[in-house]
Amino acid sequence: MQDDMYYHADEVRQAAIGRWPLIVGALAPHLEPALRKIGKHVSCPIHGGKDGFRLFKKDFNQKGGGVCNTCGPKHDGFELLMWANNWSFWETKERIGELLGLSPRHRRARNSQRGQSRQAQSNQNVTVPQAKAQQAAEGKARGRSEPADTKTNLEDRSAAWLLELQEKLERQKSVSSAQAHKSIQRVWDECVGLDSPSASPVWRYFTGRGLVIKRSSQWMAGDCLRFHPSLPYYEECEEEVTVDGNTSVQSKVICKGNYPALVCAIRDKSGKLLTLHRTYLTQTGSKAKVKEARKMMTVPDDVEVVGGAIRMGEPAEGVLGVAEGLETALSGYRASGLPTWSLVNTTLLEGFVPPDGVHTVVIWVDKDKSHAGERAAMVLKSRLESLGIRVVMLIPALPIPARAKGIDWNDVLQTQGLLGFPNPRRLRADLIRQEVAYGS
């Protein structure tokens, strides 16, 4: 493409919608393992390891995003390719535009006032048919052409398995939303409250994590934690299928058994149920021996889960604590008495939207070797402070063990007890004192 030509970002974004599997497959072939197991954790193409990266299954066709456990989320295909290929935004945009066969735009040269006047005078003497012919000739001279059937061209050049993936994701999108809503509500309705005698596996689990907490109405308010006595656990497996002599690998969802489970409701700012987070347990209160003992249910396509939280209790006088994991949030509450909500992961932490009336947010930060928890907390802090909300970040002082990926405040509770936490009276006094200064 000529130096004075470029692709308009909005046009590239629009043309890429619904075609990200083909785009990523063509421009980042080293992401093939993640594409073949979309939605599942695979080895990170940048940092290695076993499970440090995955692509977002829910809306990958439309947006093309993914998440690296070390670097954090890549919200769309542009961010993903910039990260995966070490490209600038400009280079990414140009490469996608070229791949899709879009028509580039021409940079307009600055003409002198006299030149503009002459051109205007000349145009007045040109008929409409002549003007169209002249524009076509100028476009041809600049190297522009009419848009080709870019969809056919890209599809013709893409591998069969990528085409199948794109079609599969599109089919799932068309039927998954209603099914997801129905499944979420069904599982939630099958649960019982934590005050039920049958919920003893949950309380044994809490005790095993050092969470000796009273069954008070304060942190249990909001109906966000329930117990399911026998929740099916499904796992996606791959198997080889041979048809007419052709062998292919197909995914198959298999029920591995039923387990007691702690089920948490993720709700939005208004309290609306978005989806459920499940922790599969044993009757004795340990985590179930399954591949993923903690799993979030599918998020419906018409729901945006970012901004939601597991809302345990209500803010106290405008102060609210937040943390990633449920156990970390309960540890923060146990040590400080501040209502603390779980945001599940770094993506939801970054996008958290506090309810009206909250003027101070305390973040119980995860301390990771990758610094992912601290980066997510800083993103949230910066955004909330721009809205006039004061933010206090609390990071564990303990060093990270050599073989661990990180530590959180539940690790502190289990190893040091309440002595490893800020003094609750001093913390509350500091919050009140700083709030007076903040509001004065």
Secondary structure as the mmCIF struct_conf table of DSSP 4:
data_model
#
loop_
_struct_conf.conf_type_id
_struct_conf.id
_struct_conf.beg_label_comp_id
_struct_conf.beg_label_asym_id
_struct_conf.beg_label_seq_id
_struct_conf.end_label_comp_id
_struct_conf.end_label_asym_id
_struct_conf.end_label_seq_id
TURN_TY1_P TURN_TY1_P1 ASP A 3 ASP A 4
STRN STRN1 MET A 5 TYR A 6
HELX_RH_AL_P HELX_RH_AL_P1 ALA A 9 ALA A 16
TURN_TY1_P TURN_TY1_P2 ILE A 17 GLY A 18
HELX_RH_AL_P HELX_RH_AL_P2 TRP A 20 LEU A 27
HELX_RH_3T_P HELX_RH_3T_P1 PRO A 29 LEU A 31
HELX_RH_AL_P HELX_RH_AL_P3 GLU A 32 ARG A 36
TURN_TY1_P TURN_TY1_P3 LYS A 37 GLY A 39
BEND BEND1 LYS A 40 LYS A 40
STRN STRN2 VAL A 42 CYS A 44
TURN_TY1_P TURN_TY1_P4 PRO A 45 HIS A 47
STRN STRN3 GLY A 48 LEU A 55
BEND BEND2 LYS A 57 LYS A 57
TURN_TY1_P TURN_TY1_P5 LYS A 58 LYS A 63
STRN STRN4 GLY A 66 CYS A 68
TURN_TY1_P TURN_TY1_P6 ASN A 69 CYS A 71
STRN STRN5 GLY A 72 LYS A 74
BEND BEND3 ASP A 76 ASP A 76
HELX_RH_AL_P HELX_RH_AL_P4 GLY A 77 ASN A 85
TURN_TY1_P TURN_TY1_P7 ASN A 86 ASN A 86
HELX_RH_AL_P HELX_RH_AL_P5 PHE A 89 LEU A 99
TURN_TY1_P TURN_TY1_P8 LEU A 100 GLY A 101
HELX_LH_PP_P HELX_LH_PP_P1 LEU A 102 PRO A 104
STRN STRN6 ARG A 105 HIS A 106
HELX_LH_PP_P HELX_LH_PP_P2 ARG A 107 SER A 112
HELX_RH_AL_P HELX_RH_AL_P6 GLN A 113 GLN A 124
TURN_TY1_P TURN_TY1_P9 ASN A 125 ASN A 125
HELX_RH_AL_P HELX_RH_AL_P7 VAL A 128 ALA A 141
TURN_TY1_P TURN_TY1_P10 ARG A 142 GLY A 143
HELX_RH_AL_P HELX_RH_AL_P8 THR A 150 ASP A 156
TURN_TY1_P TURN_TY1_P11 ARG A 157 ARG A 157
BEND BEND4 SER A 158 SER A 158
HELX_RH_AL_P HELX_RH_AL_P9 ALA A 160 GLU A 190
STRN STRN7 VAL A 192 GLY A 193
TURN_TY1_P TURN_TY1_P12 LEU A 194 ASP A 195
BEND BEND5 SER A 196 SER A 196
HELX_RH_3T_P HELX_RH_3T_P2 PRO A 197 ALA A 199
HELX_RH_AL_P HELX_RH_AL_P10 SER A 200 GLY A 208
TURN_TY1_P TURN_TY1_P13 ARG A 209 GLY A 210
HELX_RH_AL_P HELX_RH_AL_P11 SER A 217 MET A 220
TURN_TY1_P TURN_TY1_P14 ALA A 221 GLY A 222
BEND BEND6 ASP A 223 ASP A 223
STRN STRN8 LEU A 225 VAL A 243
TURN_TY1_P TURN_TY1_P15 ASP A 244 GLY A 245
STRN STRN9 ASN A 246 ARG A 267
TURN_TY1_P TURN_TY1_P16 LYS A 269 SER A 270
STRN STRN10 LEU A 273 TYR A 280
STRN STRN11 LEU A 281 LEU A 281
TURN_TY1_P TURN_TY1_P17 GLN A 283 THR A 284
BEND BEND7 GLY A 285 SER A 286
STRN STRN12 LYS A 287 LYS A 287
HELX_LH_PP_P HELX_LH_PP_P3 ALA A 288 ALA A 288
BEND BEND8 LYS A 289 LYS A 291
BEND BEND9 ALA A 293 ALA A 293
STRN STRN13 ARG A 294 MET A 296
HELX_LH_PP_P HELX_LH_PP_P4 MET A 297 PRO A 300
TURN_TY1_P TURN_TY1_P18 ASP A 301 ASP A 302
TURN_TY1_P TURN_TY1_P19 VAL A 306 GLY A 307
STRN STRN14 ALA A 309 ILE A 310
BEND BEND10 GLY A 313 GLY A 313
STRN STRN15 ALA A 316 ALA A 316
TURN_TY1_P TURN_TY1_P20 GLU A 317 GLY A 318
STRN STRN16 VAL A 319 ALA A 323
BEND BEND11 GLU A 324 GLY A 325
HELX_RH_AL_P HELX_RH_AL_P12 LEU A 326 SER A 336
STRN STRN17 THR A 340 SER A 342
BEND BEND12 ASN A 345 ASN A 345
HELX_RH_AL_P HELX_RH_AL_P13 THR A 346 GLU A 350
TURN_TY1_P TURN_TY1_P21 GLY A 351 GLY A 351
HELX_LH_PP_P HELX_LH_PP_P5 PRO A 354 PRO A 355
TURN_TY1_P TURN_TY1_P22 ASP A 356 GLY A 357
STRN STRN18 THR A 360 TRP A 364
STRN STRN19 LYS A 367 ASP A 368
TURN_TY1_P TURN_TY1_P23 LYS A 369 SER A 370
HELX_RH_AL_P HELX_RH_AL_P14 ALA A 372 SER A 386
TURN_TY1_P TURN_TY1_P24 LEU A 387 GLY A 388
STRN STRN20 ARG A 390 LEU A 394
BEND BEND13 LEU A 398 LEU A 398
HELX_LH_PP_P HELX_LH_PP_P6 PRO A 399 PRO A 401
TURN_TY1_P TURN_TY1_P25 ALA A 402 ARG A 403
BEND BEND14 LYS A 405 LYS A 405
STRN STRN21 GLY A 406 ILE A 407
HELX_RH_AL_P HELX_RH_AL_P15 TRP A 409 GLN A 416
HELX_RH_3T_P HELX_RH_3T_P3 GLY A 417 GLY A 420
BEND BEND15 PHE A 421 PHE A 421
HELX_RH_AL_P HELX_RH_AL_P16 PRO A 424 GLY A 439
#
